[in-house]
Amino acid sequence: MSKTQRTREICALAPIVPVLVVDDASHARPLAEALVAGGLPALEVTLRTPAALDAIRAMADVPGGVVGAGTLVTPEDVRAAKEAGAQFGVSPGATDALIAACEAEGLPLLPGAATASEAMALLEKGYDMLKFFPAEASGGAPALKAIGAPLPQITFCPTGGVSPSNALDYLSLSNVACAGGSWVAPKQMVQTCDWAGIETLAREAASLVD
């Protein structure tokens, strides 16, 4: 199995991977259930809040869901995420230490790259499924299309500034498997426990490439 085969399988589950910032772990399970019910099974919980690891633990038990940990920066992040039940990891960039930790823990990694050089360096290490981040700030879909021309063997998940208004610009590219988006779980909806509303947003996102 290549280093990115499992990551590719996860990225193929749906056109959008929800990027989730969870402040209250009690919201985690119903949030995951709403997103999975709406057709978005791959979930990225960012390690940006004190509740993140508990949220991953809660989401790991949701039937049909595949929960991952985002914002992996250090080997300690990797170990904590794996222990909490994360089934994949996502990082804004990539370092040798981070990659080594993921490989040691058996955690499939979606490493971040924003330039052709970064993408080539990761390809050299056996990673051909990458996160393009920050997508909009790095030139958006035109930049990703341009990077893909000489590197057709690399597939991307653009994240950062992706929205319903531009998601199809990315998803229509031949080198894009899916995109990361936070709009499917707006903070206000999560705080008011509007799970039905989130399920509706998830369904709309899941149908983007139907």
Secondary structure, DSSP 4 states (H G I P E B T S, - for coil): --TTHHHHHHHTS-SEEEEE--S-GGGHHHHHHHHHHTT--EEEEETTSTTHHHHHHHHTTSTT-EEEEE---SHHHHHHHHHHT-SEEE-SS--HHHHHHHHHHT--EE-EE-SHHHHHHHHHTT--EEEETTTTTTTHHHHHHHHHTT-TT-EEEEBSS--TTTHHHHHTSTTBS-EEESTTS-HHHHHTT-HHHHHHHHHHHHTTT-
